[in-house]
Amino acid sequence: MPLWSRLNSLARNLFRKPAVESELEDELQAYAAQVTDEKIAAGISPTEARRTALAELGGIEQVKQSVRDRRTGTSLELLWQDARYALRQLARNRAFTLTAVITLGLGIGATTAIFSAVYALLLRPLPYPDAGRLMYISAQTPRSRFEVLASQDFVAGQTSTKSFEQFAGYYYYYNQNLTGPGGPSRVTSVNVTANFLPMLGAVPQLGRLFAEDEDRPAGPPVIVISNHFWRSYFHADPTVLGKSITINGKSLTVIGILPPHFNFPDLTLEPDVYAAADLDRDTTIAIDKPMIGIQPIVRLRPAVSVEHAQAELQAFYLARLHKTAAELRSFFAGRKISLQPLQRHIVGDNRKPLFILLACVAAVLLIACVNVANLQLARTVSRRHETALRGALGASRLRLIRQSLVESLLLSSLAAALGLLIAFAITALVRNAAAFPTSPSSSRIAQLLQLPFGKLSASIYVDGWVLAFTIGLAILTTFLLGLAPAISGTRLDLRNALQSAASRITHAREQTLLRHGLLVVEIAIAVVLLASAGLLVRSFVNVMRYDSGFDPSDTLTGTTLLFGPRYQHPDDHGNPTPSPDLIRIFLGNLLPRLQALPGVQSAAIATALPLGEVHDTAITFGPPTPPPPAATWETAPGISVTPDYFRAVGDTIVQGRSFSGDDTAASPAVAIVNRAFAIHHFAGNALGKRFNWIVGRDQFAPLTIVGIVNDVRHNGLEQQVQPEFYIPESQSPSDTVNIALRSTADPILLANAMRKAVLAVDPQQPLFDIQTMDQRVASQVAQRRLIMLLIASFALLAVILSAVGVYGVFAYSVSQRTQEMGIRLALGASRRGLICLIVAQAARLVAAGGVLGIAGAFLLSRLLTSMLVGVKPHDAVSFSLAWILMTAVALLASTIPASAAARTDLVSVLHME
């Protein structure tokens, strides 16, 4: 039949059913009348003729049903009938429906929310043209923790590599000083090559981007600004092009404004200002030439594989290493060039935790499905008589299974709708949390909601793909919770089923085994989640117990940067460089103001605070001149501090003395080293010893060690302690000013006073990044805390659902064995014995589930290895506690129906039919 005819027939059968039925009735009656007339004409009596005609026809109603079964659209009509019947059943059993929908809805909602994060961060294509060919280049060097390319190597790669269609890059400054009519403020600036923004498909909404020759030395002082900065600072003034702003004392002209939805390809960075990179075309690497660390982003040529491009890069930079000056060759030795998709680089370490979270929440959803499947099995037994009757009336087993699956699909659809609402709420919460401003006075709840996914949190929302995923979940849960009950419930002996009242039917052995098997599975899953949560909780506790070497309590911190001509002077080559004298004047005026603030116990200034970022400095041992070969240099971070620094951050001098006011620029240079430095270089006996640190290109100055302090962690709470040394700020002033105030009261109350103190010294100097030290510690473990809390929450939900499952299975079992319990009591069994009987049965199932769960946790715990600190993947304590907790909760859940069985009324049972 042609498609149009089939569609026309389908519409007619579905929407004009009375007319179709009337026509069928008329046609059959006319045919029967015609056959009857023929038989009467043949001499048969009218009554006999009519009977014979109907017999030959096969019966009016039988023929009607046969015709209906062959009509186009019959399957849809039967499906609609099944759906209406299922809706009536669900409405009649509201308690079951509500329980199932809420249970599944929570599981589907949590799973959808986590998947929306996985999709947004890992699967959704980046918003750049042909993003699949965008790659990030990193250079891993054994002697440096930075993975950037030297600017000379970057420029050489731009012109000499053949695998790339475009070779762009950037370097950035998180904090720069913006001065103007609105007062000083902080901006984030990034320097990009001229081809960087066009490669990412950026089209300015106003003005233009950088010209090809503007990313050269001494290029014009022009900038492109972000849409956010244009609206916040210039109030969306359309005449902003050609206007100038002052950053770090330098006047810059605005030439373009980026579009609103342009995102910079870095998880933690969204610049306010884009400047042209200042890259010298000379690719020679020498110790007396400035070197900038560039982060390259490239676009592969079509049909060029990642492996081929990486091999070319590695070979190219290995060849350049042989041309590097001998004194620097050892620094670059062992360098490995890595090429990876840009999306993978942006997401970084978030990939594995997100997939682990998705697996955990999927396990919770599976437990929810098992619980509902057990409820369905119980309802199947109670509806056994009804199912048998439908089968006796002609319903095929396939029709009965389909009807059961339709009911399960309705349940899953209702649960999916609830889950979508939950997912919408969760993703909205995530986006709002990402937009919360960081404030030292934020509540603990607000601080907890500061998610560790950076600006990408704003891209987590429910879209078409997430909706399709939810629909897929609904279909999957339909089969998970409906298929087993449907098959089991339709496997009937109709004769025996119809001879017994539904209330008297004892559940079949296969259904009992199925329910118990499902219960064992959900207990096993819950144990796996509990063991995983235990590992992460113990790991988190270990991280927080790390001896960080300082006391973060009652300490407020802030940062300012002394950039621009007010604090710089030209060096021998005419380049601006920090002026030690001007910086000393600023610090000398600021520190007394900070110390005089009410409630301040101690105030200090340093180039880096505990947990903050530090950079290696070249050091040598022996005579400072002549300097030894560069290959023999060692490195250690050097931190400039004021005399009260160790008191302000809660560090302790363990030997020697602290810095004092007598340690000035005119006095002998001194240093304080940490324990790790003293042990590594002097076997612990460091007082009075000397070493040299680099103070210029190939120039070293001696330092005398006057004290040893406890080890303090830098570059993150989870980093290993490294040898470090401290020098007086007066002897080595820095343009990076980190303030630490230890207070006798709540340090948050000092925030405004600290800002005013800085402005009183220099009204054009912004103070930013104001946080308590406790907040800095908390931010270091934000992702670990979030993942731990989520998995612990999923594990707790799994335990609750499993306990509900245990209760449901044994409550139903007890209700079906009421007569058995009464007989046992009549034969002399004690009520305590009945409780023990049921709890012992539950204990066997819980033990089986526990064994499977421990085995599963043993196999899967290795996936958590990279997230564990101080805990082995097969930690016996975590596994044991998971088993004990699940066993205790499950047995407690089983005692409730067991107690109900023990309260069985013997007389009532004996009077039962």
C-alpha positions in Angstrom: 0.0 0.0 0.0 1.4 3.4 -0.9 2.6 5.6 2.1 -0.1 8.2 1.5 -2.8 5.6 1.5 -1.5 4.1 4.7 -1.3 7.4 6.4 -4.9 8.2 5.2 -6.1 4.9 6.5 -4.3 5.4 9.8 -5.9 8.8 10.4 -9.3 7.4 9.4 -9.0 4.4 11.8 -7.8 6.5 14.7 -10.0 9.6 14.4 -13.2 8.3 12.7 -13.5 5.1 14.6 -17.4 5.2 15.0 -17.9 5.7 11.3 -15.4 2.9 10.5 -17.1 0.5 12.9 -20.5 1.4 11.5 -19.3 0.7 7.9 -17.9 -2.6 9.0 -21.1 -3.6 10.7 -23.2 -2.6 7.7 -20.9 -4.6 5.3 -21.0 -7.7 7.4 -24.8 -7.6 7.9 -25.2 -7.0 4.1 -23.0 -10.0 3.3 -24.8 -12.2 5.8 -28.2 -11.1 4.4 -27.1 -11.9 0.9 -25.9 -15.4 1.8 -29.1 -15.9 3.7 -31.2 -14.9 0.7 -29.2 -17.3 -1.5 -29.9 -20.2 0.8 -33.6 -19.4 1.2 -33.8 -19.4 -2.6 -32.2 -22.8 -2.5 -35.1 -24.1 -0.4 -33.7 -23.7 3.1 -36.0 -22.2 5.8 -35.2 -18.6 6.8 -34.1 -19.5 10.3 -31.8 -22.3 9.2 -30.6 -20.2 6.3 -29.6 -17.3 8.7 -27.8 -19.7 11.1 -25.9 -21.4 8.2 -24.9 -18.1 6.8 -23.5 -16.8 10.1 -21.7 -20.2 10.6 -20.0 -19.9 7.2 -19.1 -16.3 8.0 -17.5 -17.3 11.2 -19.6 -15.1 13.5 -20.1 -11.3 13.2 -18.1 -10.4 16.3 -15.3 -12.8 15.5 -14.9 -11.4 12.0 -15.0 -7.8 13.3 -12.2 -8.6 15.7 -10.2 -10.2 12.9 -10.6 -7.2 10.7 -9.7 -4.8 13.6 -6.5 -6.8 14.2 -5.4 -6.2 10.6 -6.2 -2.5 10.4 -3.5 0.1 10.1 -3.0 1.7 13.5 -4.2 -1.3 15.5 -0.9 -1.4 17.5 -1.3 2.3 18.4 -4.8 1.7 19.5 -3.8 -1.3 21.7 -0.9 0.8 23.1 -3.4 3.5 24.0 -5.6 1.0 25.7 -2.7 -0.4 27.7 -1.7 3.2 28.6 -5.2 4.0 29.9 -5.4 0.8 31.8 -1.9 1.5 33.3 -3.0 5.0 34.3 -6.0 3.6 36.1 -3.9 1.0 37.9 -1.4 3.7 39.0 -4.1 6.0 40.1 -5.7 3.2 42.1 -2.4 2.4 43.9 -1.3 5.9 44.8 1.1 5.0 47.6 3.0 2.7 45.3 3.0 5.3 42.4 4.2 8.1 44.7 6.9 6.0 46.2 8.2 4.7 42.9 8.1 8.2 41.2 9.9 9.9 44.0 12.5 7.2 44.3 13.2 7.1 40.6 12.9 10.8 40.2 15.6 11.5 42.7 17.9 9.0 40.9 17.2 10.3 37.4 17.4 14.0 38.6 20.8 13.5 40.2 22.1 11.5 37.2 20.9 14.0 34.7 22.5 16.9 36.7 25.9 15.1 36.9 25.6 14.2 33.2 24.9 17.9 32.3 28.2 18.7 34.0 30.0 15.9 32.2 28.6 17.0 28.9 29.3 20.7 29.4 32.9 20.1 30.5 34.0 17.1 28.6 31.7 16.3 25.6 30.2 19.6 24.3 32.4 20.9 21.5 34.3 24.1 22.3 32.6 27.3 20.9 35.3 27.9 18.3 35.4 27.1 14.5 36.5 23.6 13.8 37.4 23.1 17.4 38.3 19.5 16.9 41.6 20.5 15.2 42.6 23.0 18.0 45.5 21.7 20.0 47.5 22.8 23.0 51.3 22.5 23.2 53.1 22.0 26.5 56.8 21.6 27.1 57.6 19.4 30.2 61.1 20.1 31.4 62.6 18.1 34.4 64.1 21.2 36.0 60.9 23.3 35.7 57.3 22.8 36.8 56.1 25.2 34.2 54.9 23.7 30.9 55.2 26.8 28.7 57.4 27.4 25.6 60.2 29.9 25.7 59.3 32.8 23.5 62.3 32.2 21.2 61.2 28.6 20.8 57.6 29.7 20.1 58.7 32.1 17.4 60.9 29.5 15.8 58.0 27.0 15.8 55.6 29.6 14.2 57.8 29.7 11.0 59.4 26.3 10.9 56.7 23.6 11.6 54.6 22.2 8.8 51.9 20.3 10.6 49.9 23.4 11.7 47.6 25.7 9.8 47.9 28.3 12.5 50.4 28.7 15.4 49.2 31.2 18.0 49.9 31.8 21.7 49.4 34.0 24.8 50.9 34.9 28.1 49.0 36.6 30.9 49.0 38.6 34.1 46.2 37.8 36.5 46.6 41.2 38.3 47.4 44.5 36.9 46.6 48.0 38.2 44.0 50.1 36.4 43.9 53.7 37.4 41.4 56.3 36.4 38.5 58.5 37.5 36.7 55.6 39.2 39.6 54.9 41.5 42.2 52.2 41.3 41.1 48.6 40.6 42.5 45.3 39.4 42.2 44.0 35.9 43.4 40.8 34.3 45.4 41.3 31.1 46.5 38.8 28.5 49.1 39.3 25.7 48.2 37.4 22.5 49.7 37.0 19.1 48.0 38.8 16.3 46.5 35.6 14.9 45.2 34.3 18.2 41.7 35.9 18.3 41.0 35.3 14.6 42.0 31.6 15.0 39.3 31.3 17.7 36.7 32.9 15.5 36.4 36.2 17.5 34.7 38.9 15.5 34.7 42.3 17.3 31.3 43.9 17.9 33.0 47.2 17.6 36.3 48.2 16.1 39.0 45.8 15.0 41.5 43.2 16.2 45.3 43.3 16.1 47.0 43.8 12.8 49.7 41.3 11.8 52.6 43.6 12.6 51.3 44.8 16.0 52.7 41.8 18.0 56.3 42.9 17.5 58.7 44.7 19.9 57.9 48.4 20.3 54.4 47.8 18.8 51.7 50.5 19.2 50.1 50.7 22.7 46.7 49.3 21.6 44.3 47.0 23.3 41.1 45.0 22.7 38.7 44.8 25.7 36.2 42.2 26.7 32.4 42.8 26.5 32.2 42.6 30.3 34.9 45.2 30.9 33.3 47.5 28.3 30.0 47.3 30.1 31.3 47.6 33.6 34.1 50.2 33.2 32.9 52.2 30.1 29.2 51.6 30.8 28.7 50.2 27.2 29.7 53.6 25.7 29.7 53.1 21.9 32.2 55.9 21.4 34.9 54.1 23.5 37.1 53.4 20.4 40.1 55.6 20.4 39.9 56.3 24.1 42.8 55.5 26.5 43.0 53.8 29.8 46.1 53.6 32.1 47.3 50.2 33.2 50.5 49.9 35.3 51.1 53.5 34.5 51.1 53.0 30.7 48.4 54.6 28.5 46.7 52.1 26.2 44.3 52.9 23.4 41.1 50.8 22.9 40.8 49.6 19.3 38.1 46.9 19.6 35.5 45.2 21.8 35.0 41.5 21.7 31.6 39.9 21.3 29.5 39.0 24.5 29.8 35.3 24.1 33.5 35.0 23.4 35.2 32.7 26.0 38.9 32.7 26.6 40.3 29.1 26.3 41.5 28.8 29.8 39.5 27.3 32.7 40.6 29.9 35.3 41.1 33.0 33.1 38.7 35.4 31.5 40.7 38.5 30.6 39.4 42.1 30.8 42.1 43.4 28.5 43.9 41.9 25.5 47.2 43.4 24.5 49.5 42.4 21.6 52.3 40.1 22.5 55.7 41.6 22.5 57.7 38.9 20.7 61.2 39.5 19.3 61.8 37.8 16.0 65.3 36.8 17.0 65.0 33.1 18.0 68.4 32.9 19.7 68.3 31.7 23.3 71.0 33.3 25.4 71.5 34.0 29.1 71.5 37.8 28.6 68.3 37.9 26.5 64.8 38.2 28.1 62.7 35.1 27.8 58.9 34.9 28.1 56.8 31.8 28.8 54.3 31.3 26.0 51.2 29.0 26.1 50.7 27.9 22.5 47.4 27.0 20.8 47.6 25.6 17.3 45.3 24.4 14.6 46.2 21.1 12.9 46.2 21.0 9.1 43.5 18.8 7.6 44.5 15.1 7.4 47.5 15.6 9.8 47.3 13.3 12.8 48.2 14.3 16.3 50.9 11.7 16.5 52.6 13.0 13.3 52.4 16.6 14.5 53.8 15.7 17.9 56.7 13.8 16.4 57.5 16.8 14.2 57.4 19.1 17.3 59.6 16.8 19.4 62.2 16.5 16.6 62.2 20.2 15.9 62.8 21.3 19.5 65.3 18.5 20.0 67.3 20.0 17.1 66.9 23.5 18.6 68.3 22.2 21.9 71.7 21.5 20.2 71.8 25.1 19.1 71.1 26.5 22.6 73.9 28.2 24.5 75.9 25.7 26.5 75.1 27.4 29.8 71.4 27.0 29.3 71.4 23.6 27.5 71.2 21.7 30.8 68.1 23.6 31.8 66.2 22.4 28.6 67.7 18.9 28.7 65.1 16.1 28.8 62.3 18.4 27.5 59.3 16.5 26.2 56.8 18.3 23.9 53.2 17.2 24.4 50.3 17.9 22.0 46.8 17.4 23.2 43.3 18.5 22.2 42.5 21.9 23.5 39.3 20.7 25.2 41.2 18.1 27.2 43.8 20.7 28.3 41.1 23.2 29.4 39.2 20.6 31.5 42.5 19.2 32.9 42.1 17.1 36.1 38.3 17.4 36.1 37.8 14.5 33.7 38.3 11.6 36.0 36.3 13.0 39.0 33.4 13.8 36.8 33.2 10.3 35.3 33.6 8.9 38.8 30.7 11.0 40.0 28.6 9.9 37.0 29.3 6.3 37.8 28.4 6.8 41.5 25.1 8.5 40.7 24.3 5.9 38.1 24.8 3.3 40.8 22.3 5.1 43.0 19.8 5.1 40.1 20.4 1.4 39.7 19.6 0.8 43.4 16.4 2.9 42.9 15.4 0.8 39.9 16.0 -2.4 41.9 13.8 -1.1 44.7 11.0 -0.3 42.4 11.5 -3.6 40.6 11.0 -5.4 43.9 7.8 -3.4 44.5 6.7 -4.4 41.0 7.4 -8.1 41.8 5.2 -7.8 44.9 2.4 -6.2 42.9 2.8 -8.9 40.3 2.1 -11.6 42.9 -0.9 -9.7 44.2 -2.3 -9.4 40.6 -1.6 -13.0 39.7 -5.3 -13.9 39.6 -6.1 -10.8 37.4 -3.2 -11.8 35.0 -4.5 -15.3 34.8 -8.0 -14.2 34.1 -6.7 -11.9 31.3 -4.8 -14.8 29.8 -7.9 -17.1 30.0 -9.9 -14.5 28.1 -7.4 -14.7 25.2 -4.6 -12.2 26.0 -1.3 -13.5 24.7 1.8 -13.6 26.9 3.4 -10.9 24.7 0.4 -8.7 25.2 0.6 -9.2 29.0 4.3 -8.4 29.0 3.7 -5.3 26.8 1.0 -4.1 29.2 3.4 -4.4 32.1 6.1 -2.6 30.3 3.7 0.2 29.4 2.9 0.6 33.1 6.7 0.7 33.8 7.2 3.3 31.0 4.5 5.5 32.5 6.2 5.3 35.9 9.6 6.1 34.3 8.1 9.0 32.4 6.6 10.6 35.5 9.9 10.0 37.3 11.9 11.5 34.4 9.7 14.6 34.5 10.4 15.0 38.2 14.1 14.3 37.5 14.2 17.0 34.9 12.8 19.5 37.4 15.4 18.4 39.9 18.2 18.7 37.3 17.0 22.2 36.3 17.2 23.2 39.9 20.6 21.7 40.5 22.2 23.2 37.4 20.7 26.6 38.1 22.2 26.4 41.6 25.6 25.5 40.0 25.5 28.5 37.7 24.5 30.8 40.5 27.2 29.4 42.7 29.7 30.1 40.0 28.5 33.7 39.8 28.8 34.4 43.6 31.3 37.1 44.3 34.3 36.1 46.4 34.1 38.0 49.7 35.9 37.5 53.0 32.5 37.9 54.7 30.8 35.2 52.7 28.9 32.6 54.7 30.1 29.1 55.0 27.3 27.9 52.8 28.2 30.5 50.1 31.9 29.4 50.4 30.9 25.8 50.0 29.0 26.6 46.8 32.1 28.1 45.2 32.5 25.3 42.7 36.0 24.3 41.5 35.1 24.2 37.8 35.8 27.9 37.3 33.9 29.8 34.6 32.8 26.6 32.9 30.3 26.2 35.7 28.2 28.8 33.9 27.9 26.5 30.9 26.3 23.7 32.9 22.6 23.6 31.9 20.0 21.2 30.6 20.0 21.4 26.8 18.7 19.1 24.0 21.4 16.5 24.4 20.9 16.4 28.2 17.1 16.1 27.5 17.8 13.2 25.1 20.0 11.6 27.8 17.0 11.9 30.3 14.7 10.3 27.8 17.2 7.5 27.3 17.3 7.1 31.1 13.5 6.8 31.3 13.6 4.0 28.6 16.4 2.2 30.3 14.8 2.4 33.7 11.6 1.0 32.1 13.4 -2.2 31.2 15.4 -2.3 34.4 12.4 -2.1 36.7 9.7 -3.6 34.4 11.2 -6.5 32.4 11.9 -9.0 35.2 8.4 -8.5 36.9 6.7 -8.6 33.4 8.4 -11.9 32.4 8.0 -13.5 35.9 4.4 -12.4 36.3 3.2 -13.7 33.0 4.8 -17.2 33.5 1.6 -18.7 34.8 -0.3 -22.0 35.1 -3.7 -20.6 34.3 -5.6 -23.5 35.7 -3.9 -23.4 39.1 -3.9 -19.6 39.2 -7.7 -19.4 38.6 -8.4 -22.0 41.2 -6.7 -20.1 44.0 -7.7 -16.7 45.4 -5.1 -14.1 45.0 -4.8 -13.5 48.7 -3.9 -17.2 49.3 -1.3 -17.6 46.6 2.2 -18.2 48.0 4.8 -16.4 45.9 6.7 -18.8 43.6 10.2 -19.9 44.4 11.5 -18.2 41.2 10.1 -14.9 42.3 11.5 -15.2 45.8 14.9 -15.9 44.3 14.6 -13.0 42.0 13.6 -10.5 44.7 16.4 -11.8 47.0 18.9 -11.6 44.1 17.9 -8.0 43.4 18.3 -7.2 47.1 21.8 -8.7 47.1 22.8 -6.6 44.1 21.6 -3.3 45.7 23.4 -4.1 48.9 26.6 -4.8 47.0 26.3 -1.5 45.1 25.8 0.4 48.4 28.9 -1.3 49.9 31.0 -0.2 46.9 29.8 3.4 47.2 30.3 3.4 51.0 33.9 2.0 50.6 34.6 4.7 48.0 33.2 7.4 50.2 35.3 6.1 53.1 38.5 6.2 51.0 37.8 9.8 50.0 36.8 10.9 53.5 40.0 9.4 55.0 42.0 11.0 52.2 40.4 14.4 52.8 41.1 14.1 56.5 44.7 13.3 55.8 45.0 16.4 53.5 43.6 18.6 56.2 45.9 17.1 58.8 49.0 17.8 56.8 51.4 19.7 58.8 51.2 22.9 56.7 53.8 24.6 59.0 51.7 27.6 59.8 48.6 28.6 61.7 45.8 29.9 59.4 43.5 31.1 62.1 42.8 34.8 62.8 44.7 36.0 59.8 43.6 38.3 57.0 45.5 38.6 53.7 45.5 40.9 50.7 47.6 41.7 47.7 48.7 44.7 45.7 51.3 45.2 42.9 53.7 48.1 42.6 53.7 48.4 38.9 54.1 51.5 36.7 56.5 54.5 36.6 55.7 55.4 40.3 57.7 52.3 41.3 59.9 51.5 38.3 62.9 53.0 36.5 64.6 52.0 33.2 67.3 49.4 33.3 70.6 49.4 31.3 68.6 48.5 28.2 65.9 51.1 28.7 63.3 48.5 29.9 61.2 49.4 33.0 62.3 47.4 36.1 61.2 47.7 39.7 63.0 50.4 41.7 64.2 49.0 45.1 64.3 52.5 46.7 60.8 53.5 45.6 59.4 50.1 46.8 61.2 50.5 50.2 59.5 53.9 50.6 56.1 52.5 49.9 56.6 49.6 52.3 58.1 51.8 54.9 55.0 54.0 54.9 52.5 51.1 54.7 53.8 48.8 57.4 53.4 51.1 60.4 49.8 51.9 59.3 49.0 48.2 59.2 50.6 47.6 62.6 48.5 50.5 64.1 45.2 49.0 63.0 42.9 48.1 66.0 43.2 44.5 67.0 46.3 43.7 64.9 48.8 41.6 66.8 51.3 41.5 64.0 51.5 42.8 60.4 53.8 41.6 57.7 54.5 41.8 54.0 55.9 39.1 51.8 56.4 38.2 48.1 54.4 34.9 48.8 52.1 33.7 51.5 51.8 30.1 52.7 50.2 27.9 50.0 50.8 30.7 47.5 52.8 30.4 44.3 56.6 30.6 44.6 59.2 30.4 41.8 62.6 28.8 41.9 65.7 30.9 42.1 69.2 29.8 41.1 71.6 29.2 44.0 75.1 28.1 44.3 77.5 27.1 47.1 81.1 28.1 47.5 82.6 31.4 46.3 80.1 33.7 44.6 82.6 34.7 42.0 83.4 33.6 39.5 80.0 31.9 39.0 80.2 28.1 38.4 78.9 26.7 35.1 75.1 26.9 34.8 74.8 23.1 34.7 75.9 23.0 38.3 73.4 25.6 39.6 70.8 24.4 42.0 67.4 26.0 42.5 65.2 26.9 45.5 62.3 29.4 46.0 63.4 32.6 47.6 60.8 34.7 49.5 61.2 38.3 50.6 59.5 39.0 54.0 59.4 41.8 56.6 60.6 41.0 60.2 57.2 40.1 61.7 56.2 37.7 58.9 56.7 34.5 60.8 54.6 35.7 63.7 51.9 37.0 61.3 51.5 33.6 59.5 52.0 31.5 62.6 55.3 30.0 61.6 58.0 29.2 64.2 61.7 29.9 64.3 63.3 26.6 65.5 66.9 27.7 65.5 68.7 31.0 65.4 66.8 34.3 65.1 64.2 36.1 63.0 64.8 39.2 60.9 64.9 42.5 62.6 65.1 46.2 61.9 68.8 46.0 61.8 68.7 43.9 58.7 68.8 46.7 56.2 70.1 47.3 52.7 73.4 48.5 54.1 73.9 45.5 56.5 75.3 42.1 55.5 72.8 40.0 53.5 71.2 37.3 55.6 68.7 34.5 55.1 66.5 32.2 57.0 66.0 28.7 55.6 63.4 26.1 56.3 64.2 22.7 57.8 64.1 21.0 54.4 66.8 23.4 53.1 69.0 22.9 56.1 68.7 19.1 56.0 69.2 18.9 52.2 72.2 21.2 51.9 73.8 21.2 55.3 72.7 17.9 57.0 70.6 20.1 59.4 73.5 22.2 60.7 72.9 25.3 58.7 73.3 28.2 61.2 76.1 30.5 60.1 76.6 28.7 56.8 76.6 30.6 53.5 75.2 30.1 50.0 74.8 32.4 47.0 71.6 33.5 45.2 71.3 35.0 41.8 70.8 38.8 41.7 71.3 39.5 38.0 72.3 37.8 34.8 75.1 35.5 35.7 75.7 37.4 39.0 75.5 35.9 42.5 75.5 37.4 46.0 76.3 35.6 49.2 73.8 35.1 52.0 74.5 34.1 55.6 72.0 31.8 57.3 70.8 33.3 60.6 67.8 31.2 61.4 65.8 28.0 60.6 62.0 27.8 60.5 59.5 25.1 60.2 58.6 23.9 56.8 55.6 25.7 55.1 53.9 24.3 52.1 53.7 26.5 49.0 52.2 26.0 45.5 49.2 24.2 47.1 48.3 22.3 50.2 49.0 18.9 48.7 52.5 19.8 47.3 55.6 18.3 48.9 57.7 20.5 51.1 60.8 21.8 49.2 64.0 23.5 50.4 63.2 27.3 50.6 64.9 30.4 51.9 63.7 33.7 53.2 65.4 37.1 52.8 64.6 40.5 54.4 62.3 42.6 52.3 64.6 45.6 53.1 67.5 43.8 51.4 65.4 42.5 48.4 62.3 44.5 47.9 59.7 43.2 45.5 56.9 44.8 43.5 54.6 41.9 44.6 53.1 42.9 48.0 51.2 40.3 50.0 49.9 41.5 53.3 49.2 39.3 56.3 47.5 40.6 59.4 47.1 38.5 62.6 44.2 39.8 64.7 42.9 39.3 68.2 39.3 39.5 66.8 37.5 38.4 63.7 40.0 39.2 60.9 37.2 39.9 58.4 36.5 43.1 60.3 39.9 44.4 59.2 39.2 44.2 55.5 38.1 47.8 55.0 40.8 49.2 57.3 43.5 47.3 55.4 42.2 48.7 52.1 42.1 52.3 53.5 45.7 51.9 54.8 47.0 51.1 51.3 45.0 53.9 49.7 46.4 56.3 52.3 49.9 55.6 51.2 49.0 55.6 47.5 45.5 56.5 46.3 46.2 54.9 42.9 47.2 51.5 44.4 44.4 48.9 44.4 44.2 46.2 47.0 42.6 42.9 45.9 42.3 39.2 46.7 41.3 40.0 50.3 40.7 36.7 52.1 41.2 35.1 55.4 43.9 32.5 55.5 41.3 29.9 56.4 39.5 30.8 53.1 42.8 30.3 51.2 43.2 26.8 52.8 39.5 26.0 52.0 40.0 27.0 48.3 42.9 24.6 48.0 40.7 21.7 48.8 37.5 22.9 47.1 37.3 20.2 44.4 38.3 17.5 46.8 35.7 18.6 49.3 33.0 18.8 46.7 33.7 15.4 45.3 34.0 13.8 48.7 30.6 15.4 49.8 28.9 14.3 46.6 30.1 10.7 46.8 29.4 10.5 50.5 25.9 11.9 49.8 25.3 9.3 47.1 26.6 6.6 49.4 24.2 7.7 52.2 21.3 7.7 49.7 22.3 4.3 48.5 22.3 3.0 52.1 18.9 4.5 52.8 17.5 3.0 49.6 19.0 -0.3 50.3 17.5 -0.3 53.8 14.1 0.6 52.3 14.6 -2.3 49.9 15.4 -4.7 52.8 12.4 -3.6 54.7 10.1 -3.8 51.6 11.3 -7.4 50.7 10.9 -8.8 54.2 7.7 -6.8 55.0 6.1 -8.4 51.9 7.6 -11.8 52.8 6.1 -11.6 56.3 2.7 -10.6 54.9 2.7 -13.6 52.6 3.8 -15.9 55.4 1.3 -14.8 58.0 -0.4 -18.2 58.2 2.9 -19.9 58.4 3.9 -17.7 61.3 0.6 -18.5 63.1 1.2 -22.2 62.6 4.7 -22.0 64.0 3.4 -20.2 67.1 0.7 -22.8 67.5 3.3 -25.5 67.4 5.3 -23.9 70.2 7.7 -21.5 68.5 8.6 -18.4 70.5 8.1 -14.9 69.2 11.7 -14.2 69.7 12.5 -17.3 67.6 10.4 -15.9 64.8 12.3 -12.6 64.9 15.6 -14.5 64.8 14.3 -16.6 61.9 13.6 -13.6 59.7 16.7 -11.6 60.7 18.9 -14.7 60.1 17.4 -14.9 56.5 18.1 -11.2 56.0 21.7 -11.6 57.5 22.5 -14.3 54.8 21.4 -12.0 52.0 23.2 -9.0 53.5 26.4 -11.1 53.9 26.2 -12.2 50.3 25.7 -8.6 49.2 28.6 -7.5 51.4 31.0 -10.1 50.0 30.1 -9.0 46.4 30.4 -5.3 47.4 33.8 -5.8 49.0 35.0 -7.7 45.9 33.6 -4.9 43.6 35.2 -2.2 45.7 38.5 -4.1 45.6 38.4 -4.1 41.8 37.1 -0.6 41.3 39.0 1.3 44.1 42.1 1.6 41.8 40.1 4.2 39.8 40.4 6.5 42.9 44.2 6.1 43.3 45.0 9.6 41.8 42.6 11.2 44.3 43.9 9.5 47.4 46.4 11.0 49.8 47.9 8.9 52.6 45.4 6.0 51.9 45.9 2.9 49.9 43.2 1.9 47.3 42.6 -1.3 49.2 42.3 0.3 52.6 41.0 -2.4 55.1 39.6 0.2 57.4 37.4 1.8 54.8 36.2 -1.5 53.4 35.5 -2.9 56.9 33.5 0.2 58.0 31.5 0.1 54.7 30.5 -3.5 55.3 29.8 -3.0 59.0 27.6 0.1 58.4 25.6 -1.5 55.6 25.1 -4.7 57.6 24.0 -2.8 60.7 21.5 -0.7 58.7 20.2 -3.6 56.7 19.7 -5.8 59.7 18.0 -3.0 61.6 15.6 -2.6 58.6 14.8 -6.3 58.7 13.9 -6.3 62.4 10.9 -4.1 61.8 9.0 -6.6 59.7 10.4 -9.4 61.9 8.9 -7.7 65.0 5.6 -7.4 63.1 5.7 -11.1 62.4 6.3 -11.8 66.1 3.2 -9.9 67.0 1.0 -12.2 64.8 -2.4 -12.8 66.4 -2.6 -16.6 66.7 -6.4 -16.7 67.1 -7.0 -14.6 64.0 -4.6 -16.7 61.9 -6.3 -19.9 63.0 -9.7 -18.5 62.0 -8.5 -17.6 58.5 -10.0 -19.5 55.6 
